[in-house]
Amino acid sequence: MSSASFYPPSGIYSDGYKKDMRILKTRKQWILSAVSLVFLFALPHIPYINSSYSLRLVIGAGIAVIACLGLNILTGYCGQLNIGQSAFVMVGAFTSGLLNAYLGWPFWASVIPAGLAAAAVGTVFGIPSVRLKGLYLALTTLGAQIILTWIALFGLTITAAGFSVEPVKLGGIVFDRPEKFYYIAMFFTVVMTFFAKNMMRSKLGRAFIAIRDNDKAAEGMGIDIFRYKLIAFAICTFYAGVAGSLLVHYLMWAQLESFTLQDSIWYLVMIIVGGLGSIEGTIFGVVIITALKELIFVIGPIAEETLTFMPIGAGSGLLLIIIGGIAIFFLSFEPRGMAHRWNLIKAYYRLWPFGY
């Protein structure tokens, strides 16, 4: 990444480490952040945007952001490839759903156990990371997707047909509609993003980055490679478990078909497009892929009607072709994702008119 990407706004100088590590360095940044949060939580009241369809898209994107944040911490920051994130989302979803359906636990009591259950399972599958990395570790996480799906299908027979889950309740308010659940989803999205951003600026995050860049050198500096890799797996899957708990209480129904290998691929493509090792990039990737998926769902049927040589149902295949092509494009020509473009734009703005 160009060094210009890290230039602070003109006239801002850091005379201490704490000042240098601040996320928001200027009054303008504080104001823009506050305005963005107000806009985010006022969205259900904005005309032409507050439809149930639009809010469902934003809720789905918010839940996906939480799952992708965990995946980016493990894959983007720690360098451990994971293509089974959807399976850990499933663990959190079924844990929260079963606690609610059979023990009567409300969402607020089951969301943390759901994250912890997913973290425990993820840590078990992270144990091979002490000897495996790259493609071999990816195959291990693929095995997690297959094994956990099999357990859910045959070990917990009720999950095959699905079961109902109560909506989120807070006092006398029942969050059973997109207009209401939107606030729950955005609250968790903002909080989990805040924790992820600050975590990656801590000693823990720096250890992850050192392992990603060169695990032998990191070990030589005294970093316990195995311990930190397991912590990265636990954090990644904890985020997945929280996302699963949110998803199952939003849908008010738990079923196996909601957690497929294709969903794991979507999560991976989102962080590739947004930028590996970037919290902002995670959000960019989720928004871009979510918007593109909805656009293709609209264009697909039109393409089938216009291009008569296309067989029935071929329009839906455009989604896989286009998204796969986008992933290849970013890996080939912009491996640092949209986050890198965003950093270049910020650097150009801050240095203008001396951007050269």
N, C-alpha and C positions, 0 to 999 in steps of 0.2 A: 504494500500500500504506500502511496506517495506520502512523504513526510508532511506535505502541505495539508493533508487530511487532518493532521493533529494540531494545526495552528489554532490558537484560541482567537476569539474576536479581537479586533484591533483595540489596543489600549488596555487589555486585560493582562495583568502580570501576576504570577503566583510566587509569593515569597515564602511559601511553606508547603509541605507535602499534602496537608489536609486541603488547602486551597486548590492545589493542582489536581486533586482527585475529585473535586466537586463535579457533579453532573451538570448542574445549572450554574453558570458562572456570571451571568449578567441579569439585570432587571428585565430586559426584553425577553430573555429565555424563561424567566419566572412567569411573566405575564402570558406569554404564548402557551406555556404548559397549563396554566390555570384556565385559560380560555378553551383549550383543547378538552380538558376534563369537563368543564361546564357544557360544552357542545356534546360531548359523548353521552352524558347523563340526561341531557335535554332532548336527545334524538327522538324519543317516542312522542314528543309533543310538537315536532316540526312538521308542518303540512307537506304532503306529497312524499315524505320519507317514512312516515309513521305507520305505513300499512303493515299488516301481519306478515306479508311475504318478505318485505324488506327487513323487518325485525328478526324473522327466522334466519335470514342470511347472516345478519350481524351476530346473532346468538351462536350460530354454528361456527362462525369465524372466531368468536371469542373463545369457545371451548377448544377449537383446533389450535389457537395460539398457545393455550396452556400446555397441551400435549406436545406441541412443537418446541416450546421453550425447554422442556425437559430433554427432548431429543437433541436440541442444539447444544445444551450443556454437555451431554455425553459425547456426541459426535463432533460438533463444531469446536468445542473448547478442549475436550479431553482426548479427542481423536479416536474414540472407540465406536466403530460402525455398528449401528443397530437398525435392523430391518424388521423388527417384531414389535414396534411400539404399540400397535393396535391391540396386541394380545394383552399388554399390561394395562391399557385403557379398559379392556374387558374385565380384567381382574378387579379393578377398582369399581367398575359399574356393577358387577355381580355381587361384590362384597357389600356395597352400599344398598343395593336392591334387596338382597336377602336379609340384611339386618333390619330393613324397613318392613319387608313383607312378613317376616316370621317372628321378629322380636319387637316390632313396633317402634324401632328407633327412628326418630325424625332425621331429616337431612343434616341438620346442624350437628347431630351426635354421630352420624355415620360417615361424614365426608373425610375426617381425619383418619379413622380406622381404614377406610377404603384406600387412602393414600399410603398408609403404613403397610397394608396387606400387599399392595402392588410393589412397594419398595422391598419388602421381604422376599417376594418371589423374584424380583429383578436382581437382587443381590445374589441369590442362588445361581441364576443364569450368568451373573457376572464373574463368578469364580473362575471359569476357564480363561478369563482375560489376562490372568497372570502369565500364561504361556502362549496365548493366541492373540493375534491382532490382524487387522486388515480383512481380507476375504474369509479367512478361517473363522474369525470372530463373527463376521456377518452371517456365516452359515450356522453358527451356534445360536444367534438370535432368531434366525429363521426357524431353527428347531424349536425355540421357545414358542413361536407362533403356532406351529403344528401341534406341539405337546399340550399347550394350554387350551387350544381349541378342542382337542380330543377329550381332555379332562372335562371341559364344560359340556361337551356333547354327550359323553357316556358316563362320566362320573357324577355329574349333576343333571339328571335326566329332565328336571323341570325346566332347565335353561334352553332345551332344544325347542320346545313349543313357546317359551316365553312366559312371563308373569307380570302382573301389574305392580306398579310402584306408586306410592302416594306423592303428590306434588309437594314442593317446598312450602312450609308454613312458617309465619313469623307473627306471633300474637294472633290477631284475628284476620290477618291477611293471608290469602291463599294464592300462591304464585302459579296458577294453572293456565295462564295465557301468555303468549309472547310479549304482550305489552307490560306484563308484570314481571315475568321471569327475566326479562332483559336486564333489569337492575341487578339481579343476583349474578348473572353471567358476567356483566361488566365489572362488578365489584371484585369478583375473584380474578378476573383477567388483569385488572389494574394492580391488585395486591401481589399476585404471583409474578407479574412482570417487574414490579418494584423489587421484590426479593431476589429475582434472578439477576437483575442489573447490578444490585449491590453485592451479591454473592460473588460475581465474577470480578469485582474490584477488590476482593479480600485476599487473604493469604491462600484460602482454598482455591479461588479462581486462578490465581497465579500458578499454583501447583498443577492444576489441570492443564494450563497452557504450556507449562514446561514439559509435561508428559507428552502432550500432543506434538510439540516441536522436536523433541529428542528424548525418548524415555531413558536411554542409557546415560545421557548427560544429567538428566533430572535425578536419576538414582545416585550418580556420583556426587551431586550436591546435597545428598542426604534425604531426598524425598522418598517416602515409602510408597513405591509404585503400586503394589498390590492393594494397599489400604486405600489410596486415593482413587484407584480405579473402581473399587467396590463402592466408595462413597459416591462417585459419579453415576454409577448404575443405580444406586439407591435414590439419588436426587431425581434422576431422569424418570424412573418408574413411579416415584411419589407424585410427580407432576402428572404423569399419565393416570394414576389412580384418582386424583382429584378431578381431572377432566372427565373420567368415566363416571364418577359420582354425579357430577353436574349433568352429564348427558342423559343418564338414566332417569333422573328426577325431572328433567325437562321433557323427555319423551313420555314419561309416566308408564314406560313399558320396557322391560329388559328382554332382549332376544339375541341369539347368537349371530344372526345375520348382520347385525350392526357393527361387527368387529371382524373384518376380513383382512387378508393379506394385502389386498388392494388399498385399503385404508393406510396400512403401514407404508406402502409405496408413496401414497399421497403426502404423508407427513414428511418423508424423506425429500421428495421433490420440492415441497414448500421451503424447507430450510436451505436447499441448494439454490433455488431461485432467489430467495431473500438474502442469503449470505451465511456461510458457515462461520461460526464463531462470532455472531453478532446478534444482540438482543433486538435491536431495531430491525435488522434483516429478517428475523423470524416473523415480525408483524407484517413487513412488506410482502414476504413470500406467501403468507396465509391470505392476505387481502387479494393479491394478484391472482393466485390460483383459484380462490373461491369465486372471484368475479369472472374469470375465464371459463370456469366450469358452468356457471349459470348462462354465460353468453353462448356457449356451445350448445347447451340444452335448448336454447331458442333457435339457433341457426341450424341445428341438425335436422329437424323436421322440414324446414324450408329448403334445405339442400336436397333432401329426398324428393320433394315435389318438383323442384326445378331440374335436377339432374335425373332424368327418367331411367338412365342406365344403372343407377344405384339400387341395389336390392332393398327390400323393406327392412328397416332396423339398422341399416348401415350408417345412418346419421349419428347414432349414438357412439359408433366406433371412432368418429372424428375426435371425441374427447381424448381417448387413449393416444391416438396418433399425434394430435397437436401438443398435448402435455408432454408426451415422451420426447417429441422434437424440441420442445422448449428446454427440457432438462438437458438434452444433449448439447443444445446451443450454449447454455450457461456454463456447462462443464468445459466446453471447448474454448469459448471466447470471453467469458466473464466468470471465471471460477469463484471470484469473491462476491458474486451476487449483486443484488440491487443496493445493498448496504454500501458497497464500494462506490457506486455511482452517487449515492446520497452524500457520502463524505467528500467526493470531488466537487459536488455542487456547493456544499457548505464552504469548502476551502476557496472556491472561486468567488463566492459572495463576500467572504471575509477579506480577501486580498484585492478585490476589484478596486481600481482598474489596473492593478499591478499583478494580475493572475499569472503572468508568464513566469 
